[in-house]
Amino acid sequence: MIPSNPGLSNSSRAGLSKGKVRRIGIYGSCFWATCVSAQAASTTALSLSPAALAPLPSAPSGFNRGPAAPDTGGGVGGLLLDGLSFASSLGLTYDSNVSQGYVAPGGAQGSDVYLSLGGAANYQSKASEVTFGGNYHGTYNQYFQNTEFSGYSQGAGVSAAYDVGRLNVTGQVGIDYDHGSNRNYSSTVVDQTSFNSSLTARYKLSPKTSLTGNLSERFNSSSGDFNQTNSFDMGASALWKYSPLTEFGPGIRYTFTSDGTGDGRTSIGPTITANYKLSTKISLNSRVGMDFATYGDGASADPTFSTSLALDYRASKLWGMNLSLYRDTQADPNVSGGYYEVTALRLGYNRKIRRAVLNLGCSYETTSYSIPVYTGVVSGSTPIPPPQQDRNYLSLDSSLGMMIFHNTTAASVFLRYTDQSGGGLNSWNSVQTGISISRSF
């Protein structure tokens, strides 16, 4: 399949839009794979009205994807049977720093070349009051020298949507398995399994007002001496349609986050939601909130901001841009009782040059570790965690590709530079370059 492209938003990879299969043309083709967000389920994306809004971003997973990583969304290209599509991909990558700074005793370090082989299958039902779908994707990376980094990553999911009259309900369940070096685990090579589920609803009270609600949960477990993390998110909003293009309104959000070693972190606070949609040219989906948190172990917490924003701008058939911003608090899998605030900003640009597409992207991520301040006697079994050094992560990437063989195959070359600062083993940089080819059936 055509790999994910940081220069294009997830909206160009949406799966089902009221049951219709999205065809990916040369303008919307993707030639690069980025880090899959920690909250992103491996399920077919089902849209809620207002339709075609860019999906909100979520926390970075910490994995670096190679060029042949398959798209986990719908519309992967090709059509074998009615509603069933399949795609395959092959990539060759040179990585100047395969360990991302981490070196175990007697372990590998330095550069290497690895081969990636991937595939994806997607099923989407026809448009009706009840729409459903499912998919599977998998990628195997084979390193030529540092074979301990070789491994298989895969995921699967199912989703369904009910859309009739004033009510729209969407639900999805997915599971992901990833192998590789992960910067959220001090760049250690881990096997991570993630279970995720979500439920979203919208009820239209009148032509100008709607009520929305969301419920999601994610559970991560990893190999090695790391904590299991769990996150639960529930929210509701009342939206007013200010104009045919704009809606906004207040809401409330409740979260629970835990690393499995203590009583966890609970937060509740107000939110503001704003959506804007101008045909296919501009799309804005945003939510900003203030979280008032408490720790179950008796620690105090300062109020924090949470933000999820996705902006798409398609100026013409020749070029477009997109912006995404995510900020929230996560449980630290490395330190028992520790938490960190992650802010991830992404800016992408794509330009059509004759038959080719040029993609440029810049990602900046900051991780600020938060140590709970205990007052009095600490309850539970969680010890006071030691302080952790903050880290900053920068990624610059580019790719140039085109569709070949009657627009059934995407071929591309790419280049990516990454740099992380955080002191000691948490400070490193790397360069990745290679080629990728993807075929739809």
HELIX and SHEET records of a PDB file:
HELIX    1   1 ASN A   10  ARG A   13  5                                   4    
HELIX    2   2 THR A  147  PHE A  149  5                                   3    
HELIX    3   3 ARG A  183  TYR A  185  5                                   3    
HELIX    4   4 GLY A  424  ASN A  426  5                                   3    
SHEET    1   A 2 LEU A  16  SER A  17  0                                        
SHEET    2   A 2 LYS A  20  VAL A  21 -1                                        
SHEET    1   B19 LEU A  84  ASP A  95  0                                        
SHEET    2   B19 ASP A 112  GLN A 124 -1                                        
SHEET    3   B19 VAL A 130  TYR A 143 -1                                        
SHEET    4   B19 GLY A 151  VAL A 164 -1                                        
SHEET    5   B19 LEU A 167  ASN A 182 -1                                        
SHEET    6   B19 THR A 188  LYS A 204 -1                                        
SHEET    7   B19 THR A 209  SER A 222 -1                                        
SHEET    8   B19 THR A 229  LYS A 241 -1                                        
SHEET    9   B19 THR A 246  SER A 258 -1                                        
SHEET   10   B19 ARG A 265  LEU A 278 -1                                        
SHEET   11   B19 ILE A 282  TYR A 295 -1                                        
SHEET   12   B19 THR A 304  TYR A 313 -1                                        
SHEET   13   B19 TRP A 319  ALA A 331 -1                                        
SHEET   14   B19 TYR A 339  ILE A 353 -1                                        
SHEET   15   B19 ALA A 356  SER A 370 -1                                        
SHEET   16   B19 ARG A 391  ILE A 404 -1                                        
SHEET   17   B19 THR A 409  SER A 421 -1                                        
SHEET   18   B19 TRP A 428  SER A 440 -1                                        
SHEET   19   B19 LEU A  84  ASP A  95 -1                                        
SHEET    1   C 2 ALA A 299  SER A 300  0                                        
SHEET    2   C 2 VAL A 373  TYR A 374 -1                                        
END                                                                             
